[in-house]
Amino acid sequence: MSDWVIRLIEDAGYLGVAFLMFLETVFPPIPSEVIMSVAGVTAAKGQMSLAWAIVSGTAGAMLGNIFWYLVARALGIIRLRPFIEQHGRWLTLTWREVERAEGWFRHYGTFFVFLGRMLPTVRSLVSVPAGLLRMRFRTFFFFSTLGTAGWTAAIAVAGYKLRERFTEVDQWLGPISNAILVTLVLGYVWRLVTYKPAERS
C-alpha cells in the first residue's frame, strides 16, 4: 500500500498529498501516518517543500472534516431522538445523556475538537458530534484546523527526519492506536453491561 502512496505523491505532488488526506478523512483506506510520513520523506529528497506538504495535507484533511461536519449538522441530533430512544441499549445512550452532552459540548467542545484531531483512531470521528450538536462552524473550523495541522506537521516532520525509515512512524503510533481502540471497546462493553434505560415521563 505504501508503494502506491509513494507513486501518487511523487507523480501528483501537493495535490496527491491533499487528495490522499481527503480520502483518509472521508473513508479511511490508508492511515494518515503513512501518507504524511511519505510526504515528509519526499520533501527530504528535495522533491517538494516540507511546509507546503504540511499545508496540502492539512487542507485535504480539512475538506474531509468539513464534509462530515456538514453531513452531521444537516442531520441534527433531534432527528436521531426516536432512534436513540428505541435502540438506546445498543448505543449505550439515553436521551437525557444526549442533553447533558450538549451542555458539556458548549463549554468544552473546542478542547474536544482540538485535542481529538491529534489522537489516532479518534481524530476521524470528531466532526460527527461537532456537527450533530451544532458547534458554530467558525469555531469548529478554527480549532479543527489547529489540531489537524499539528497532527499533520508532526507526522510529516517525523518522515522528514527518518527518511527511508519512515515506517518506524507507523510502528510507534500503531500500539497507541490499538490502545485507544481497545479502550473504546472496553468502554462500550462496560456501558452496555451497566446500561439503565431512562424512565419515560
C-alpha positions, 0 to 999 in steps of 0.5 A: 500500500505504501508503494502506491502512496509513494507513486501518487505523491511523487507523480501528483505532488501537493495535490496527491498529498491533499487528495490522499488526506481527503480520502483518509478523512472521508473513508479511511483506506490508508492511515494518515501516518503513512501518507504524511510520513511519505510526504515528509520523506519526499520533501527530504529528497528535495522533491517538494517543500516540507511546509507546503506538504504540511499545508496540502495535507492539512487542507485535504484533511480539512475538506474531509472534516468539513464534509462530515461536519456538514453531513452531521449538522444537516442531520441534527441530533433531534432527528436521531431522538426516536432512534436513540430512544428505541435502540438506546441499549445498543448505543449505550445512550439515553436521551437525557445523556444526549442533553447533558452532552450538549451542555458539556459540548458548549463549554468544552467542545473546542478542547474536544475538537482540538485535542481529538484531531491529534489522537489516532483512531479518534481524530476521524470521528470528531466532526460527527458530534461537532456537527450533530450538536451544532458547534458554530462552524467558525469555531469548529473550523478554527480549532479543527484546523489547529489540531489537524495541522499539528497532527499533520506537521508532526507526522510529516516532520517525523518522515522528514527526519527518518527518511527511508525509515519512515515506517518506524512512524507507523510502528510507534503510533500503531500500539497507541492506536490499538490502545485507544481502540481497545479502550473504546471497546472496553468502554462500550462493553462496560456501558452496555453491561451497566446500561439503565434505560431512562424512565419515560415521563 
